[in-house]
Amino acid sequence: MDGSAPREAGARLVLTAQGFTGTIGGGALEWRALARAQGLARGGGDALARERFALGPALGQCCGGAVEITFEAFGPGALGQARAFAALEAAGPLVTRGVTCAERIVREAVAETDGPAFLRQGETVIERFGEALSPVLLFGAGHVGRALVWALAPLPFAVRWIDGRPGAFPSAVPGRATTVAADDPAAELSAAPHSALVLAMTHSHALDYAIVEAALRSNRFAYVGLIGSATKRARFEGRLRQAGVEAGAVARLVCPIGASGPASKHPAVIAASVAVELLVAQERASLAVRPAGVRKAAP
C-alpha cells in the first residue's frame, strides 16, 4: 500500500455464493476486486493471486495512492481448517501465521492475540481475525444512557451497563451490552480492566461523583467521562481537589461529554457525539501500545 488508501492494511472482503461481507473501501476498486474474485471462485478449487491497483486515472478514484490485493479462492478441502479457526475465533481474536505457497497461503494459529492486524514479511503473513472489543463501563440507564448503548452497538465496544434501580433497563438490549443491577455501582470499577472506558451518567450527582472519584483516583482508565454542564464540572473539580485526587487525573476528566459535537441536547445526538469521543480514546490507547514497525494507513 502506497500513499492514500481507502482502507488500512489487512482489510478484508469475503465473497460467497450468497453475497459478500466486509469491505476494502467501496467504489470502483471494490467492484473490480469482486469481479476478479468471482473469476477465481469459478475454478472450484484453491487459487491465489496478487494484483496491484493504482487509485488514479485507471479506476477514476482520487485517493492518489496504490494498493495491492491478495485474492484467495478456497476449495472444499479448506472447509475443515476454516471450521477449526472459526471455533478458535469464537473465544476471542485469532492470530495466524501463514506462508505463501503456489495456490494458497498455509496458515497456522499462533499463541499471540494482541499483535498487529496485518503484517507481511516476505512470503510470511501475520493476520488477526475477529474484533478486539474495548470494554466500556456505562453507569446509568437514563435517556442518554439508553441512546448511547444503541449508538455503540455496531462499534467495537463491549458495554457493561450498570444501574441499581429496579426496572431501569429496557426489555431488549444490543448483543454486545450486558446489564448489571448493582446495589453499589461504583464498586464495579474495582474489577474493570485497565483499558476500560468509563462513563458516569446516573440519576444522582452524588453517585456520579463517587464513580468519577474512584475512576480518577485509580489512574488506570483510558477515558473517564461525566454527563453534565460546565458548572457541574467546576463543582466536581473542587470536590476532587479537596479529596486529594491528583491534579493531572482531574484534568483528564471529560465533562461535558460530547461537547465537541453538535450543540443539540437530544439524547440521540449526545450519544452520537460521545460515541465519536470513545472511538478517539480507543484509537489513542491502541496507538500507545502499537508494536514498532506497524503504521496506521493514510487517510
C-alpha positions, 0 to 999 in steps of 0.5 A: 500500500502506497500513499492514500488508501481507502482502507488500512492494511489487512482489510478484508472482503469475503465473497460467497455464493450468497453475497459478500461481507466486509469491505476494502473501501467501496467504489470502483476498486471494490467492484473490480476486486469482486469481479476478479474474485468471482473469476477465481471462485469459478475454478472450484478449487484453491487459487491465489493471486496478487494484483496491484491497483493504482487509485488514479486515472485507471479506476477514476478514484482520487485517493492518489495512492496504490494498493495491492490485493491478495485474492484467495479462492478456497476449495472444499478441502479448506472447509475443515481448517476454516471450521477449526479457526472459526471455533478458535475465533469464537473465544476471542481474536485469532492470530495466524501465521501463514506462508505463501505457497503456489495456490494458497497461503498455509496458515497456522494459529499462533499463541499471540492475540494482541499483535498487529492486524496485518503484517507481511514479511516476505512470503510470511503473513501475520493476520488477526481475525475477529474484533478486539472489543474495548470494554466500556463501563456505562453507569446509568440507564437514563435517556442518554444512557439508553441512546448511547448503548444503541449508538455503540452497538455496531462499534467495537465496544463491549458495554457493561451497563450498570444501574441499581434501580429496579426496572431501569433497563429496557426489555431488549438490549444490543448483543454486545451490552450486558446489564448489571443491577448493582446495589453499589455501582461504583464498586464495579470499577474495582474489577474493570480492566485497565483499558476500560472506558468509563462513563458516569451518567446516573440519576444522582450527582452524588453517585456520579461523583463517587464513580468519577472519584474512584475512576480518577483516583485509580489512574488506570482508565483510558477515558473517564467521562461525566454527563453534565454542564460546565458548572457541574464540572467546576463543582466536581473539580473542587470536590476532587481537589479537596479529596486529594485526587491528583491534579493531572487525573482531574484534568483528564476528566471529560465533562461535558461529554460530547461537547465537541459535537453538535450543540443539540441536547437530544439524547440521540445526538449526545450519544452520537457525539460521545460515541465519536469521543470513545472511538478517539480514546480507543484509537489513542490507547491502541496507538500507545501500545502499537508494536514498532514497525506497524503504521496506521494507513493514510487517510 
